[in-house]
Amino acid sequence: WDYLELTPDLEKAAVDADVVVVGTIASRLGSDEGALTAQTVREVCRVAGGRVVLDVNLRPPWYTPRSVLDFAEYLAAQGSFEMLKVNDDELELFESWCNLSSTEGGKKKDIADDEDMGARAGLLGKTLGAKRVCITRGDKGAVLWSSSSSGDERVTANPGFAAPEELGNGQVTTDTVGAGDSFLAALIKFLLLENEDDETALARSCALGGYVARCQGAVPPHEDAPKELKKIFSYS
């Protein structure tokens, strides 16, 4: 993904897209090697003229705090910053970078409740200009903060789903690769494309991400999922 350029095909794909998803790894924000790609990503977001989801994956050495914040500010200035997706560790980093009081006042991630996490998500979202902030919490589920054009705010939480042995399917959690991507794909589909309510969309996303986390490989067959989960995330 280095040295990506805005070709006519890429520009058309951006214009035709309902949602553009940008990952901080793929764009290698702050990397000299990824400078051209980072600029191309900005151009894609600009010509798309629509909704952009920023999927944060902070993997040294492929980012700097300033470069990530600059990109978030760019999306906000374009009016296209639809959603920021972070995990609880990344939330603490963003709070530190933005000098937010919740870094000191918020509870530690292992004891933080939904109300605390929702307040912190809202503060970060308003600081960065994002319309939504989703915080994933591993086996503790996820929290979604949303704001409307009228200024209304809403916090939705889902505690995640039972461990495999509690579902009686005999599976063992050994491979979480792909779980985060599955979660985000479901959230984009159900929340942004299908316009389902926050509670339903978040439940579907947690169910699909939870299933993938329990399977070997990043794309396990949906038909193999326990019925308790499949009935929640099923597309039909």
Backbone bond lengths (Angstrom), bond angles and torsions (degrees), N, CA, C in turn:
res aa  C-N    CA-C-N  psi(-1)  N-CA   C-N-CA  omega(-1)  CA-C   N-CA-C  phi
1 W - - - 1.459 - - 1.532 112.51 -
2 D 1.327 119.55 6.86 1.456 121.10 174.63 1.524 110.52 -75.49
3 Y 1.325 114.68 153.20 1.470 122.26 172.74 1.531 112.91 59.78
4 L 1.320 116.73 35.24 1.463 120.28 175.92 1.529 110.10 -72.69
5 E 1.308 116.35 139.20 1.457 122.01 178.64 1.524 110.11 -119.95
6 L 1.326 115.36 156.29 1.462 120.75 -179.59 1.529 109.05 -81.77
7 T 1.313 115.66 85.93 1.461 121.54 178.48 1.526 109.65 -79.05
8 P 1.322 118.16 163.87 1.473 120.20 176.76 1.531 112.68 -56.88
9 D 1.326 117.00 -38.80 1.469 119.93 179.61 1.523 110.95 -65.61
10 L 1.336 116.61 -42.23 1.457 120.14 179.73 1.525 110.51 -67.05
11 E 1.308 116.65 -40.11 1.462 120.02 178.86 1.528 111.00 -63.11
12 K 1.321 117.03 -41.96 1.468 120.24 178.20 1.521 111.07 -63.94
13 A 1.345 116.35 -41.63 1.465 119.94 178.67 1.522 110.67 -61.13
14 A 1.329 116.54 -39.36 1.460 120.61 179.51 1.524 111.05 -65.92
15 V 1.312 116.44 -43.58 1.464 120.84 -179.70 1.525 110.93 -64.33
16 D 1.323 116.98 -37.17 1.466 121.56 -177.44 1.527 113.21 -80.13
17 A 1.320 117.73 -15.58 1.468 121.29 -173.43 1.522 111.70 -72.79
18 D 1.326 116.01 141.17 1.463 121.00 172.81 1.522 111.02 -78.20
19 V 1.330 116.00 -35.60 1.464 122.44 179.52 1.523 108.35 -141.19
20 V 1.317 116.55 137.48 1.460 121.81 174.04 1.525 108.06 -107.95
21 V 1.328 116.85 127.49 1.461 121.96 179.02 1.522 108.61 -107.45
22 V 1.321 116.42 124.76 1.458 122.10 -179.67 1.520 108.78 -115.70
23 G 1.318 116.60 126.56 1.459 121.56 176.19 1.511 110.38 -104.35
24 T 1.316 116.99 138.29 1.461 119.52 -178.57 1.521 112.14 -69.34
25 I 1.333 118.08 -20.12 1.463 119.66 175.95 1.522 109.83 -74.97
26 A 1.319 116.90 -50.31 1.463 120.37 -176.44 1.516 111.85 -60.72
27 S 1.324 117.11 -38.71 1.460 119.56 -178.45 1.521 112.36 -83.46
28 R 1.333 116.15 -11.85 1.465 121.69 178.29 1.520 110.97 45.65
29 L 1.309 115.55 55.66 1.450 121.27 -177.38 1.520 110.19 -59.15
30 G 1.307 115.88 129.95 1.452 120.77 178.87 1.502 114.22 88.47
31 S 1.314 118.41 -3.26 1.458 121.67 -178.92 1.520 110.18 -92.81
32 D 1.328 116.86 133.73 1.465 120.11 176.72 1.522 110.54 -60.39
33 E 1.343 115.88 -41.63 1.463 120.16 -179.79 1.523 111.52 -64.52
34 G 1.316 116.05 -30.18 1.458 120.09 -177.21 1.515 113.74 -97.95
35 A 1.342 117.77 11.35 1.462 120.39 -174.86 1.523 112.09 -59.45
36 L 1.324 117.35 -43.90 1.460 120.50 179.90 1.520 110.62 -65.07
37 T 1.332 116.17 -43.67 1.462 119.90 178.61 1.526 110.81 -62.16
38 A 1.330 117.29 -42.86 1.461 120.76 179.77 1.526 110.86 -59.77
39 Q 1.326 116.79 -41.17 1.461 120.21 177.61 1.524 110.68 -67.31
40 T 1.321 116.33 -39.63 1.462 120.09 178.52 1.522 110.89 -63.13
41 V 1.331 116.43 -40.10 1.463 120.28 178.37 1.527 110.23 -60.27
42 R 1.319 116.92 -41.99 1.467 119.74 177.13 1.528 111.22 -61.54
43 E 1.311 115.84 -41.51 1.457 119.87 179.62 1.530 111.09 -65.45
44 V 1.328 116.42 -39.31 1.467 120.31 176.66 1.525 110.07 -59.59
45 C 1.327 116.61 -46.03 1.462 120.44 179.94 1.527 111.16 -63.92
46 R 1.322 116.28 -35.83 1.467 120.16 -179.31 1.528 111.29 -68.67
47 V 1.318 116.86 -49.34 1.467 119.13 -176.44 1.527 111.57 -72.15
48 A 1.341 116.17 -25.41 1.469 118.90 178.64 1.520 110.25 -63.15
49 G 1.340 115.51 -39.57 1.453 119.88 176.43 1.508 113.96 62.77
50 G 1.318 117.45 18.32 1.457 120.86 -176.72 1.509 112.84 -128.46
51 R 1.300 115.16 -138.50 1.458 120.56 -172.77 1.528 110.85 -94.87
52 V 1.333 115.28 134.36 1.459 121.33 -179.74 1.525 109.25 -122.59
53 V 1.322 115.82 132.87 1.463 123.04 175.31 1.521 107.61 -108.74
54 L 1.332 116.84 126.67 1.462 121.63 178.13 1.523 108.92 -100.59
55 D 1.320 115.80 110.74 1.464 123.27 -179.60 1.523 107.83 -96.94
56 V 1.312 115.97 107.49 1.463 121.12 -172.59 1.525 110.76 -86.38
57 N 1.322 115.57 129.31 1.463 123.20 170.64 1.518 106.65 -139.35
58 L 1.309 117.10 100.57 1.462 121.49 -173.35 1.519 109.79 -91.48
59 R 1.316 115.43 95.02 1.460 122.11 -177.89 1.532 109.78 -116.30
60 P 1.332 117.90 107.54 1.464 119.32 177.03 1.518 109.67 -58.86
61 P 1.313 119.64 143.96 1.478 127.08 3.22 1.521 112.50 -99.13
62 W 1.325 119.15 25.53 1.453 121.07 -168.73 1.522 114.09 -91.38
63 Y 1.305 117.50 29.39 1.458 119.57 173.43 1.521 109.27 -162.03
64 T 1.310 115.47 160.91 1.459 122.60 164.97 1.521 106.37 -129.70
65 P 1.326 118.40 149.77 1.464 119.19 178.94 1.529 112.62 -54.11
66 R 1.324 116.64 -42.91 1.459 119.79 -177.23 1.523 111.99 -63.99
67 S 1.330 116.68 -40.74 1.465 119.02 -178.01 1.524 111.72 -67.12
68 V 1.335 117.07 -37.84 1.466 120.14 178.25 1.527 110.48 -67.23
69 L 1.335 116.55 -44.87 1.462 119.98 179.32 1.526 111.49 -65.76
70 D 1.331 116.76 -37.88 1.467 119.78 177.74 1.527 110.89 -60.49
71 F 1.331 115.98 -40.89 1.459 118.83 -179.51 1.522 110.80 -67.87
72 A 1.338 117.12 -40.76 1.461 120.47 176.91 1.527 110.60 -60.74
73 E 1.326 116.53 -41.83 1.462 120.55 178.82 1.529 111.01 -65.46
74 Y 1.315 116.32 -35.49 1.465 120.65 177.31 1.526 110.46 -62.36
75 L 1.335 116.80 -45.50 1.465 120.52 179.11 1.526 110.91 -62.19
76 A 1.331 116.32 -42.29 1.460 119.93 179.86 1.525 110.86 -63.21
77 A 1.329 116.79 -41.06 1.462 120.80 179.80 1.524 111.57 -65.11
78 Q 1.340 116.34 -31.85 1.461 121.04 177.78 1.528 112.03 -76.93
79 G 1.335 116.50 -12.73 1.460 120.63 -177.08 1.511 113.68 73.86
80 S 1.336 115.97 20.83 1.471 119.95 -174.36 1.522 113.52 -116.37
81 F 1.341 117.61 9.00 1.466 120.99 -174.54 1.524 109.02 -79.89
82 E 1.329 115.49 86.00 1.458 121.11 -174.28 1.522 112.37 -75.14
83 M 1.327 117.06 -41.96 1.467 118.81 -176.76 1.522 111.28 -158.26
84 L 1.320 115.40 140.84 1.461 123.68 170.88 1.514 107.41 -108.88
85 K 1.326 116.96 127.61 1.461 120.97 178.67 1.522 108.91 -116.44
86 V 1.342 115.92 120.17 1.459 122.31 -179.94 1.522 109.11 -135.20
87 N 1.332 116.43 160.69 1.461 118.88 168.35 1.524 108.57 -95.20
88 D 1.330 117.09 178.50 1.458 118.88 -173.78 1.528 112.96 -68.51
89 D 1.327 117.71 -30.25 1.465 119.69 174.79 1.527 110.72 -66.79
90 E 1.322 116.06 -43.82 1.466 120.68 -179.93 1.519 111.34 -66.40
91 L 1.330 116.87 -32.94 1.459 120.60 175.95 1.521 110.44 -57.39
92 E 1.333 116.63 -46.19 1.460 120.33 -179.25 1.524 111.48 -63.16
93 L 1.327 117.16 -36.67 1.460 120.12 177.42 1.528 110.84 -65.71
94 F 1.322 116.89 -45.64 1.460 119.99 178.72 1.523 110.95 -61.15
95 E 1.319 116.74 -40.91 1.462 119.96 178.42 1.521 110.77 -60.56
96 S 1.316 116.02 -41.85 1.461 120.47 178.54 1.528 111.01 -64.46
97 W 1.330 116.38 -45.35 1.466 120.39 -179.44 1.524 111.88 -62.27
98 C 1.333 116.29 -36.38 1.466 121.15 -175.73 1.525 112.80 -92.45
99 N 1.342 116.46 2.30 1.465 121.43 179.98 1.525 111.99 55.57
100 L 1.321 115.45 45.18 1.453 120.38 -179.51 1.515 110.44 -86.47
101 S 1.316 115.75 141.54 1.459 120.57 -176.80 1.510 112.58 -64.92
102 S 1.343 117.17 -24.04 1.464 119.95 -177.81 1.519 111.82 -65.74
103 T 1.347 117.41 -16.78 1.458 119.84 176.27 1.515 109.95 -61.31
104 E 1.331 115.89 -37.54 1.459 120.22 179.23 1.519 111.57 -92.93
105 G 1.340 115.95 -37.62 1.450 119.00 -174.51 1.508 114.83 -85.35
106 G 1.338 117.24 -21.84 1.457 120.60 -178.64 1.513 111.87 -73.33
107 K 1.312 115.83 155.12 1.457 120.32 177.83 1.517 110.75 -76.90
108 K 1.324 116.60 157.87 1.453 120.45 175.48 1.519 109.27 -59.70
109 K 1.337 115.88 149.95 1.456 119.77 -171.34 1.521 112.93 -60.77
110 D 1.355 117.50 -28.08 1.458 118.85 -176.81 1.522 112.77 -79.47
111 I 1.346 117.15 -12.07 1.461 119.46 178.74 1.530 112.20 -123.23
112 A 1.328 117.11 -3.96 1.461 120.29 -178.58 1.523 110.61 -64.03
113 D 1.329 116.46 136.92 1.460 119.90 178.29 1.531 109.55 -94.04
114 D 1.329 115.26 175.45 1.460 120.19 -176.30 1.524 111.81 -61.81
115 E 1.316 116.68 -38.73 1.463 120.16 -178.96 1.526 110.84 -63.18
116 D 1.325 115.81 -43.70 1.463 120.62 178.98 1.524 110.85 -63.67
117 M 1.329 116.64 -47.05 1.458 120.28 -179.06 1.525 111.12 -64.98
118 G 1.320 116.70 -37.46 1.455 120.09 178.47 1.518 112.16 -64.94
119 A 1.335 116.08 -41.14 1.461 119.98 178.34 1.521 111.08 -64.11
120 R 1.317 115.48 -40.59 1.466 119.62 179.50 1.528 111.27 -68.13
121 A 1.327 116.62 -39.26 1.464 120.26 176.54 1.527 110.54 -62.08
122 G 1.324 116.32 -42.10 1.454 120.39 179.75 1.514 112.64 -64.74
123 L 1.317 116.22 -41.94 1.461 120.10 178.98 1.523 110.89 -63.61
124 L 1.327 116.18 -41.92 1.463 119.94 178.63 1.527 110.68 -66.89
125 G 1.325 116.58 -42.77 1.458 119.96 179.90 1.517 112.31 -60.61
126 K 1.322 116.59 -44.23 1.464 119.86 179.90 1.523 111.43 -69.23
127 T 1.317 116.84 -32.87 1.463 120.46 178.08 1.519 111.45 -67.02
128 L 1.330 116.65 -41.20 1.461 121.24 -176.25 1.525 113.45 -91.18
129 G 1.315 117.21 -12.68 1.459 119.64 -179.17 1.510 113.95 83.05
130 A 1.333 117.43 23.90 1.466 121.67 177.78 1.525 109.55 -88.74
131 K 1.327 116.44 143.69 1.459 120.43 178.99 1.523 111.77 -77.44
132 R 1.338 115.61 -27.29 1.457 120.86 179.10 1.526 109.16 -141.87
133 V 1.329 115.74 149.16 1.463 121.68 171.95 1.518 107.52 -132.57
134 C 1.326 116.37 125.70 1.461 121.54 176.55 1.518 108.55 -113.17
135 I 1.322 116.10 127.40 1.462 122.10 177.97 1.517 108.39 -112.18
136 T 1.318 116.72 117.51 1.463 120.23 175.80 1.519 108.81 -90.27
137 R 1.349 115.86 142.96 1.465 120.77 -172.06 1.526 112.31 -128.62
138 G 1.323 116.31 32.10 1.457 119.25 179.21 1.513 111.32 62.59
139 D 1.333 116.26 -131.37 1.464 119.30 -178.03 1.527 113.17 -75.32
140 K 1.335 116.55 1.02 1.465 120.45 176.25 1.528 112.03 -94.29
141 G 1.333 116.70 4.48 1.455 119.49 176.17 1.511 113.42 92.13
142 A 1.333 116.75 -141.13 1.461 121.41 -175.28 1.522 110.11 -154.98
143 V 1.331 114.45 158.67 1.462 122.45 176.78 1.522 107.88 -126.86
144 L 1.328 116.70 136.64 1.460 122.09 -179.75 1.521 109.65 -124.50
145 W 1.321 115.85 123.22 1.459 121.96 173.14 1.522 108.49 -106.01
146 S 1.323 116.92 132.61 1.462 121.60 -179.56 1.517 109.95 -131.21
147 S 1.319 115.81 145.64 1.459 121.18 174.38 1.524 108.71 -126.47
148 S 1.310 116.32 148.67 1.462 121.22 179.90 1.523 109.75 -106.01
149 S 1.319 116.26 169.21 1.462 120.82 179.74 1.523 111.81 -64.18
150 S 1.336 116.41 -22.35 1.464 120.53 178.99 1.521 112.61 -85.91
151 G 1.335 116.26 -3.74 1.455 120.07 178.42 1.514 114.63 96.80
152 D 1.328 117.35 -1.53 1.459 120.02 177.64 1.524 110.05 -69.89
153 E 1.335 116.11 144.38 1.457 121.38 179.49 1.526 109.77 -122.30
154 R 1.317 114.91 149.06 1.461 120.35 -179.37 1.521 109.16 -143.73
155 V 1.323 116.62 136.55 1.462 122.13 175.56 1.519 108.72 -117.19
156 T 1.316 115.99 127.55 1.461 122.77 178.99 1.518 108.48 -125.19
157 A 1.313 116.56 136.91 1.466 120.63 179.99 1.519 110.12 -130.12
158 N 1.324 114.91 148.72 1.460 121.39 173.10 1.518 107.38 -133.48
159 P 1.337 118.52 130.05 1.466 121.18 -175.03 1.518 115.11 -77.93
160 G 1.326 117.88 1.40 1.460 119.45 -174.82 1.521 109.80 85.23
161 F 1.323 115.27 -172.36 1.461 119.23 -173.97 1.523 111.58 -126.64
162 A 1.320 114.72 164.27 1.458 121.32 -173.23 1.522 111.97 -58.74
163 A 1.326 115.25 153.47 1.461 121.12 175.52 1.523 109.26 -64.67
164 P 1.334 117.98 156.58 1.468 121.55 -176.67 1.516 114.19 -51.59
165 E 1.341 116.89 -43.13 1.452 118.36 -176.74 1.529 111.78 -66.06
166 E 1.343 116.06 -27.41 1.449 119.09 178.51 1.525 111.48 -74.08
167 L 1.334 115.43 -21.48 1.456 119.75 177.46 1.520 111.94 -88.30
168 G 1.329 116.15 -10.65 1.449 120.36 176.87 1.500 115.32 75.21
169 N 1.339 118.45 23.08 1.463 119.01 -178.13 1.525 112.65 -99.04
170 G 1.329 117.56 -2.34 1.458 120.78 174.79 1.506 115.42 76.83
171 Q 1.344 118.51 1.09 1.450 120.80 -179.96 1.526 110.87 -79.17
172 V 1.320 115.05 156.70 1.455 121.02 178.63 1.523 108.09 -123.38
173 T 1.329 116.12 137.28 1.449 119.80 179.48 1.518 109.69 -72.31
174 T 1.320 116.94 111.52 1.458 120.05 -178.86 1.522 112.65 -133.06
175 D 1.314 118.90 -12.63 1.459 120.24 -171.78 1.524 109.86 -150.23
176 T 1.330 116.27 107.06 1.461 119.78 -179.73 1.525 112.67 -96.15
177 V 1.332 117.60 4.41 1.463 120.71 178.93 1.532 109.92 -60.57
178 G 1.301 116.20 128.78 1.460 121.02 179.22 1.516 114.34 93.42
179 A 1.330 117.46 -12.94 1.465 119.65 -177.16 1.523 111.61 -65.12
180 G 1.332 116.37 -43.93 1.457 119.74 -179.99 1.513 112.70 -65.28
181 D 1.333 116.33 -40.48 1.462 120.07 178.42 1.525 110.98 -66.37
182 S 1.331 116.77 -39.47 1.467 120.58 178.19 1.522 110.54 -64.13
183 F 1.324 115.44 -43.61 1.464 120.63 177.75 1.522 110.47 -57.50
184 L 1.335 116.41 -50.08 1.462 119.64 -176.39 1.523 111.58 -67.25
185 A 1.327 117.27 -39.48 1.467 120.13 178.66 1.527 110.69 -59.80
186 A 1.327 116.07 -43.11 1.466 119.74 178.89 1.524 111.07 -65.98
187 L 1.328 116.70 -40.21 1.464 119.83 -179.10 1.528 110.85 -64.49
188 I 1.325 116.39 -42.07 1.462 119.89 178.07 1.527 110.53 -63.80
189 K 1.325 116.14 -45.10 1.472 119.65 -178.75 1.522 111.52 -61.36
190 F 1.319 115.80 -53.90 1.461 119.03 -171.09 1.527 112.91 -79.07
191 L 1.332 117.19 -36.34 1.463 120.05 -176.88 1.528 112.33 -84.58
192 L 1.332 116.66 -47.79 1.461 120.17 -172.75 1.525 113.82 -92.51
193 L 1.325 117.20 -34.65 1.464 119.70 -177.19 1.523 112.88 -94.72
194 E 1.332 116.68 -40.75 1.465 120.27 -179.53 1.527 112.40 -92.17
195 N 1.345 116.08 -9.61 1.471 121.66 178.01 1.524 113.26 57.96
196 E 1.330 116.02 36.35 1.461 118.85 173.49 1.525 109.43 -73.99
197 D 1.321 116.35 160.98 1.455 119.20 179.62 1.525 110.18 -68.31
198 D 1.314 115.97 159.73 1.464 121.29 -174.59 1.526 112.46 -56.92
199 E 1.322 116.91 -43.59 1.463 120.84 -176.47 1.525 111.97 -63.03
200 T 1.330 116.27 -46.15 1.463 120.25 -179.40 1.519 111.21 -66.69
201 A 1.329 116.71 -45.88 1.464 120.93 -178.54 1.523 111.25 -62.38
202 L 1.328 117.24 -40.86 1.463 119.92 -179.28 1.522 110.97 -68.95
203 A 1.326 117.37 -38.27 1.462 120.35 177.59 1.524 111.05 -63.13
204 R 1.318 117.35 -44.53 1.461 120.94 178.30 1.534 110.62 -60.29
205 S 1.318 116.05 -43.28 1.463 120.90 -177.99 1.521 111.59 -65.32
206 C 1.317 117.07 -43.60 1.467 120.84 178.40 1.526 110.91 -64.57
207 A 1.318 116.71 -37.79 1.465 120.07 179.86 1.524 111.14 -65.36
208 L 1.332 117.20 -45.29 1.463 119.82 -179.64 1.523 111.16 -68.82
209 G 1.324 117.27 -44.47 1.457 120.00 177.73 1.516 111.96 -61.81
210 G 1.336 116.41 -39.09 1.455 120.19 178.56 1.511 112.68 -64.83
211 Y 1.329 116.69 -38.10 1.465 120.17 177.87 1.522 110.91 -65.72
212 V 1.326 117.32 -47.56 1.466 120.61 -178.82 1.524 110.81 -61.65
213 A 1.320 117.15 -36.33 1.465 120.73 -179.29 1.523 112.51 -64.45
214 R 1.308 117.74 -19.78 1.465 121.59 -177.41 1.519 113.00 -95.83
215 C 1.314 116.57 0.28 1.465 120.02 -173.78 1.517 111.59 -115.98
216 Q 1.316 115.49 155.49 1.451 120.79 171.15 1.520 108.67 -74.13
217 G 1.329 116.74 130.88 1.453 120.19 179.32 1.509 112.35 90.81
218 A 1.336 114.69 158.23 1.462 120.57 -173.78 1.524 114.05 -86.14
219 V 1.341 117.53 -17.23 1.470 119.83 -176.01 1.529 110.86 -131.72
220 P 1.326 118.35 65.41 1.465 120.26 178.43 1.524 110.74 -67.71
221 P 1.334 117.73 150.13 1.470 120.79 179.32 1.528 111.29 -61.06
222 H 1.312 116.22 132.59 1.459 119.77 -179.64 1.527 111.65 -64.31
223 E 1.323 116.49 -30.57 1.465 118.30 -177.34 1.523 112.35 -67.78
224 D 1.343 117.33 -16.53 1.460 120.39 179.11 1.520 112.82 -86.84
225 A 1.300 117.37 -4.35 1.462 120.62 -177.29 1.522 111.07 -68.87
226 P 1.337 117.50 147.67 1.464 120.19 174.32 1.526 109.85 -57.29
227 K 1.304 116.43 141.34 1.463 119.40 -175.29 1.524 111.58 -60.89
228 E 1.354 116.66 -27.68 1.457 119.99 179.91 1.521 111.67 -63.17
229 L 1.338 115.92 -31.98 1.457 120.52 178.12 1.521 111.86 -91.22
230 K 1.327 116.41 -40.58 1.464 120.40 -175.72 1.521 111.70 -61.03
231 K 1.315 117.32 -35.78 1.459 119.21 -179.14 1.527 111.57 -68.52
232 I 1.350 116.15 -18.16 1.463 120.03 178.35 1.519 111.31 -86.71
233 F 1.352 116.83 -48.11 1.460 118.26 -175.28 1.524 113.87 -93.63
234 S 1.326 118.43 -1.39 1.461 120.78 -177.48 1.520 111.51 -54.37
235 Y 1.326 115.61 137.95 1.459 121.62 -179.97 1.520 111.81 -78.81
236 S 1.311 117.60 -16.37 1.467 120.27 -176.57 1.520 111.04 -90.30
